[in-house]
Amino acid sequence: MNTVSSSTLYPLILAGQSAVRAVEIHATPATLAAVDRALCDLPVNFLDAPADKALHEALRAVSLAEDAEEWKLLAAVERTVSVLLHQGPTLPVGEEPAVKAVVELAGVCLANSDGDEPLSARAWERAYWAAAEALALVVRAVRGEDVGGAARFNRTMTDALTAVRRAIPYRALHETRRALYDAAASYGLFAIEMRQPVRTGRWDWARRIKNAVYRFELVPPLVQDAPYPYGSVAVQRINEDGTAGPVRYFPLGPDEERRRAVTEAQHRI
């Protein structure tokens, strides 16, 4: 029986969730270190065996993400592209440091996309295609060709770097969300898992709430099964025994900020 009150344990779970959200927004070794600290603050003497195992797996995944070599490749791209923009091209395409840096980063993304873990592999594949698009613009910039304006160039580079930042800790965040849920359940708290990406099928993300799993899909406007003018969110409950409930649709309204928040939540995971 737990001898620590929920008022002591709840803040520790919330602190872990807050640290995860910070990495979702902008992943760096520093924000990952905050996740590591939050996990280490969880009292292990109140965890059952599955929760203890999940915690150790999460800590290992976070540590690997913190020390990932891809952070150095990201820094090299940011540095060399900045020099290219400020000084202009001075070398042929094949010798330009910015081109070399983006090529190396794209190559690592492609190699990682062939990994054994499907979720992180897909994240790395998204990062690869974003890096490939960035590479095309960098090459055009070195050749003195039109890149569609500074705004497009900056947006493309930002999208590529953001995609890589999300891919590096992708598995670590997945393991951490699971560990926080298992810890909360082990502590006897009302456990609600953070959004987790779904491996296959139509669903975009899922959340465990107590003993049930809820699956979610962001449905575009005017889809036949749910013809809402602003789109909707489809939800299906999977019961503890594995049986599935009906799919229900919750329409999104005209509030642009709310719809953007739902889309951004999907994008982050």
N, C-alpha and C positions, 0 to 999 in steps of 0.2 A: 504494500500500500504506500502511495506517495506520502511523504512527510513534508513536502514543500508545497506551499499554497499556489493556487492558480494565479494569484496576483503577482507572484514572483516569476512563474513560468511563462505566462502569456507574453510579457514584454520581450523575453528572449526569442520567442518564435517570431514576433513582429519585427524585431531588430534584424533577424535573418532575412525575412521577406523584404524589408526595406533595402538591405544590402544587395539582394538579388535584383530588385528593380533598378538600382543605380547602375548595375552592370548592363542590364537590358538597354538602358538609355545611352550609356557611353562606357564601353568596356575598356579598361586599362589594367595593368598589373596592380595599381593602387586600389581600384574599386574591387578587384578580385581579392586583394588582401583583406578588405573589410568583410567580405563573405567568409573568408577563412577564420577571421577573429570571431564572427558571429557564431559559426559552427562550433568553435572551440569553447564558447561560453555556455553551451548546452550541457547541463548536468548529466553525465553518462551513467551515474549510479541509479537513475530512475528509468533507464531505457530497457525495453525487452530486447531479446536477441536480434530479431529482424531490424528493429530501429537502430540498434548499435551497429549492425553491419551496414545499413544504409548510410549512417553518419560517416563511417570510416571510408566508404566508397566515395562519398561526396568530397571529403577532405582530400583524398588522393587526386580526384579529378580536378579540384580547384587548384591544388598545388601544381599539377602538370600544366594547367592553363596559365597560371602566373608565370611560369618559367618557359613558356613556349617561345621558340626561336622566331616565330612569325611577328612578334612585337618589333624585333630589330628590322625585319623587312619592311614593316609599315613605316617605321621611322625613316628608313632610307628613302622610301618613295616620297614621303612628305618633304624631306630635306632636298632631294634632287629636283623634284618638280617645282619647289619654291625657287630654287636657283634658276631653273629654266625660265620661269615666268618673269623673274626680275632682271636677268641678264640677257635673255634671249638665246637662241640656238647658236652655238659656236663650233659644234662638231658634227660630223656625219651621223646619220641615224644609228648605225651600228656601233658607234663609239660614245653616243650620248649617255651620260650616267642615268638620267631620268628614264630613258627607254630601257636600259639594262635593269634598273631597279623594278620597274613595273613588270617586265618580262619574268624576272625571278619570282616576284610575288604571285603572278598569275600561274606560273609553273607549280609552285607549292600548293596553291589552291586546287589545281587540277589533280595533283598527286593525292592530296587529302580527300578529295571527293570519291576516291576509290577505296575508302576505308570500310571496315567491317560493320560499323555502327550506322544504320540507315539514316537516323535523324541528323547527326552531325555531318554525314556524307552529303546530304542534301543542302545543308547550310554552306558547306565548302563549294558545292557546285554553283550555288547562287553567287558566292563570292568570286568564283572563277569567271563567270560570265560578266559580272560587273567590272572585274579587273581587265578583261579582254576589251570591253567597250572603252575603258579609260585608256588602255594602251593605244587603241586606234587614234584617239584624239591627241595623245602625246606625240605619236609619230607624225601626225599632220602638223602639229605645232613646230616640231623640229624642222620639218620641210618648209616651213613658212606658209603653209596652206591654211585656208579658212577652217576654223574649228567651231563655227556657229556662235561666236561671241563668248565673252568672258564668263557670263552667267551660266551658259551651258557647260563650258569647260569645268568651272568650279563645281557645279552640281554633279557632273559625271564623276569627277575625282572624289567628291565627298561620298557619293553613293557607293563607290568601290571600296573606299577605306572603311566605311561603316559596315558594309557587308563582311569584310574580313574581321573587323572588330567583333562582330556578332558570331562569326563562325568559330573563332578561337575558343571562347568559353562555352560553346553551345552545349556540349555534353556535361560540362561541369555544372551549369545552371540546371539542367534536367535532373541530375543526381541530387543537387542541393534542394530543389523544390520537393523532391520525393522524401529526402531525409527530414526536412522540416515538418512535412505532413506526418511521417511515421513517428517522429519525436513527439509531436503534439498528441497524437493518438495514444502513444505509450504513456504519456504523462496524465492521461485521463481527461484531456481538454477536448472541447468540441473542435474536431480537426477539419479544416478546409484547405485543400491543396491549391496552390497558385496555378495559373494557366499553364498547361503542358501541351506541347505540340503533339498531334496525332500522327502515327506512322503511316497509316494507309486509309483509303476510302475518302468519302466526301467531307469528313469532319476536319475543321481547322484546329481546334484545340479541345481539351477536356479538363475537367476539374473533379477531384474526389471531394465529396462533402459527406462527412460521417462514413456510412458504409455503402453509399451509392456513387456511381460515376456519371457525371453529366457531360455530354458531348455537344459541341457548339459549331455552327457553321455560319459565316457571314454571307448572306444571300443578296446578290445584286438586285436592283429594282426590276420589277415587271417580269420576274421569273414565273413560269406557268403555275407551279405549285404554291407560290406565295406572291401574288401580284401586288406588292406594296410599292407605291411610287418612290419611296425613299430607301427601299431595301429593308431587310429584316435580319433577325438572328434566329436561326433554327436551333432548337434544343431537344435533346433526347436523353432520357434517364435510363441508365443501365443498373438494374437492381443487384443486390448482393449475390443473388443466385444466378446471375448472368442473363436473366430475361430483360428484354428491352421494352420500354414504354413507347407510346406514340410520339411522333415528331410534332413539336409545337412551334409555331412561328410568332415571334414578337416583333412587331413593326418598328422600324426606326422613324422618327419624326423629322420635321424640316430643320431641326436644330443642327446647324453645320458643325458646331463645336462637339456635340455629342457623337455625331456620326464619325467625325475625324478621330475622336478618342477611341472608338471601337476599332476603326481601321488601323490606328497606330498600335493598339494592343495586339492585334493580329500580326502586324509587321514585326513587332519586337520579338515574337517567339517563332 
